[in-house]
């Protein structure tokens, strides 16, 4: 059975179960963090820099007419502040696809690296989910594995990325060109075409591109693109925007207890917490980490 792990803290689990109700809301409430507040300071920007030259190659290879190419406009937009609010989508506060929020999972089971980075230095928890159930819950557009690359993209990765970009490019271009007769044949049209195409490429492709320095995380990422209002939390004095995502509790298979926690006490408290919510788990579903680590 393919599994995914969400490394978190005891406080994180409490928050996920806060609104759980066996009849009305049998879900974990998970936080999807705004991309600009993830641990990687180049989040999404790295992926966009990878995608831009690929968009150029696609337009040249596919014979897109000069007046319909979006690459020159995207490249130019970086130097034109008057279009920044249109093309740099982190400023579009009311468009979900332009402000992707993310929940991170990992394929790394009981990983010392992940315990250190995201599991409270070994003192946290790792929630184990069934990957197949999660895939049925979200489409590949909004739930997929990250691709770890350097600035020099291997040829096989490059072709796969171009194919993904082509899907978004064609679908959105075809949709917009169907409305072309009602639009003026000028820069306004090009702005609109860029608006329709680029954000979806960035959200659907660039969001999953990570620098190879992060490859040990083996990340699977869930994008939350709804246009719902942001919620806000505090972290180290900073206000962090996020959105909530409901994940059916039944997708949760096990909970791993970090290597530096008192396992018996932690297992008992988790079982008491679940029991009070009307969730009666077998004790063997709470698993002790096998990592030899003092913390």
N, C-alpha and C positions, 0 to 999 in steps of 0.2 A: 504494500500500500504506500503510495507516494504521500509524503507528509511535508508540511511547512511549519515553521516555528516563528513565533512572535515573542522576542525577548523583551521582558518588561519588569516592573517592580510590583511589590505587594500593593502599593497604592494604585498602580495601574489596573490590577485585577479588580480592586474594590470599585474603581470608577466604571469599569466595564459592566459590572453587575448591579450598579446603583439603581437602574430603572428596570431590572429584570422582573418579569411577572409571567408565571407559567402559562396563564391564559391570554393575557392582553399583550404581552411583549416578551416572548421567549427568546430573547436575543441578547448577545453581548453588544454593548454600545462602545465602538472603537473610535479613536480620534484620528482623523486624517489631517496631517499638518500641511499648511501652505508651503509650496515648494521652496519659497525664498527663506524659510526658517528651518530647513533640514540641516543636518550636520555638515554636509558638503557645501562649502561656500560657492562652488561653481555649479550647483544644481541647476539643471535645465540649460544654463548658458553654454556648458560644455557640449551638450547634445545639439543645440542650435548651431554652434560653430561647425559641428560635424555635418549637419544636414544641409547647410547653405550651399557648399560646393556640389553636393549631390543633386540638389534641385537644379542647379545650373547644368550639370551633365544630362539630367533627364530631359530638360527642355531642348537641349541641343540634339540629343539622340532621337527624340520623338518628333522633331521638326515643328515645335511650337512656333507660330508666327511671332515676329519680333514685337508687335503691338500687344501680344497677349502674354508675354513672358513676365513672370513675377520676380525672378531672381534679380534683375537689374534694380527693380524698385526696392526689394528687400535690402540689397546691399547699400543702395543710396540712402535708405531710410535711417541708417545708423548715423548719417551725417546731416540729417534734416530734422531739427527739433520740432518743426511745425507738424510733422507726421508722427512724432514719438508716441503720442497718446493713442494713435491708431494702430501702429505696428508693434510697439513694445507692450505686449499684452498684460504685463504685470500691473499696468495702470488701469486696466479695464475692470473696475471693481464689481461690476454687476454681471459679468459674463463668466459662467462656470468653466467653460472650456479654456478660457484665457487665464484662469487662476487655478490650475490643477492642484489639488490637495492629495496627499499620499499616505498610505498605510504600508509599512514595510514588514515583509516576512522573509524568512531565510530558509534555504534548503540545508543549512549547516546544523546538524543535530548535535546537541550537547557540546558546543564549540567554546573553547576557552576564549578565543578572540571575541566572540559574540557576548559571552558572559561579561567580559571586561568592558566592552564598548556600550552595551545596551542592557545588561542584566545586573546593574548595580554592583559591578566589580565582583561578581560571583554570588552576591547576596540576594538576587532577584529570582524571577520565575521565567520559564519558557513555555508558552502555550502551544500545544501541538495540534494542528488542524489537518483534516483530510483534504489533500490538494484537489481531488476529483470533485468533491462537493463544492469547493471554492470556485473551481472553474465553471461549474454549472450555474453558480450564483452571479458571476460577472462574465462579460464577453472578453475575448482576447484583446480588444481595444483598450479595455480598462483594467485588465489583470494579466500580467505577463512577467516573464523573467527579464532581468536587466542584462544588457550586453556590455561587457567590459572591454574597452579598447584604448589604444594610445592614439595620438594624433595621426599616426600612419596606419590606416585601416587595412587589415588583410583583405585580399581580393574576394574571398568567399563571403566575409562579413559585409563587404561593400555592396556586393550584388544583392544580398538579402535585404540590406537597408534600402537600397534603391527600389526594390520590389515593394516593400512596405510603403515607402513614400509615394510610389506611383498609384497605389490604391487610393490613398487620401486625395492625391492630386487630381486624378481622373474623376472621382465621384463628386468632389466639390466644384471642379471646373465645369463639368457637364451641367450641374445644377445651376451655376451662376450664368453660364452662357445661354441657358434657356430663358433667362430674363434680360438678355443683352439688348433686345430691340427697344426696351423701355428706358434704356440708359444712354446718356450722351457718350459719344465715342471720344472720350478725352481722359484726362488724368483721373477724373472722378470714377470712371469705369475701372481703371487699373487699381485704384485704392480699394474699390469694392471687391474686385477679383482677389486681391491679396488678402483682404479680410476673410474671405470665404475659404481660402486654401491654407495659408501659412499657419494659422493657429491650430488647425487640426493636425497638420504634419508635426508641429512642435509638441502638441499634447500626446498624440498617438505614437510618435516615433522618438523624438528628442527626449521625452520624459524617461525613457528606458535606457538611455545611453549614459554610461558611467565611466569615469577614468579607471584605468586598470589598477590603480592603487587600492581600490575598494573591492577587488575581486574576491577576497576571502569572505566577504559577507554573503555571497551566493544569493543575492536578493531577488525575491519575487515581489512585485509592487502592485498595489491596488490603487487606481486613480479614482478620485471622487470629484466629478465634474459638475454636479448639480448646481443650479443657480441659487441655492438656499443661502440665507444670511450666514455670515461667519459667526462662529463663537470665538471666545478669547480666553486664554489662560496665561498665567505668569510662569516664567522659567528664568531663574537667575536674574531677576529684575527686568527681563524683557517681556513685552506683551506679544504672545504668539497667536496668530489667527489659525483656526482649524474648523473643519466640518465634522459632523458625526456620521458614522455609517453603522447600520445595524447588521450584525453577522449572526445567523442562527446559532444558538448555543449548541445544537446537536452536531455541528461541524467540528466541535472541540473534542478531541480524542483523549488527550492526556495533558497533565501539567507536570513539567520537570521543575524540581527544586534546585536552586543554585548550589554549587559545591561548598560555599562557605556558610550556608544557613544550617541551623539546627533542624535536621530533616524531620524528626518525629513531631516536634512542636509545630513546625510549619504545616506538615501534612494534616495534623489534627485541626489546626485552625482553618485550613482550606475546606476540609470536610464539614466542619461546623458552619462555615459561611454558606457553602452550597446547600447544606441541609436546611438552613433557615430560609433559603430561597425556594425550598421544595425540590431541590435537585439532590438525589441520593445516589452518589457515586460509590463504587467499590474502592476501598483504600489502595488497591494495586494500580489504580489509574493515576495516582500521584507518585511520581517516579523520582528517585534520588539521582542527581548527577553523578557520573562516573569519573569526572575530571578531578585528578589529585591537585588540589589548589588550596592554599591557606588564605589568599587574599592579602 
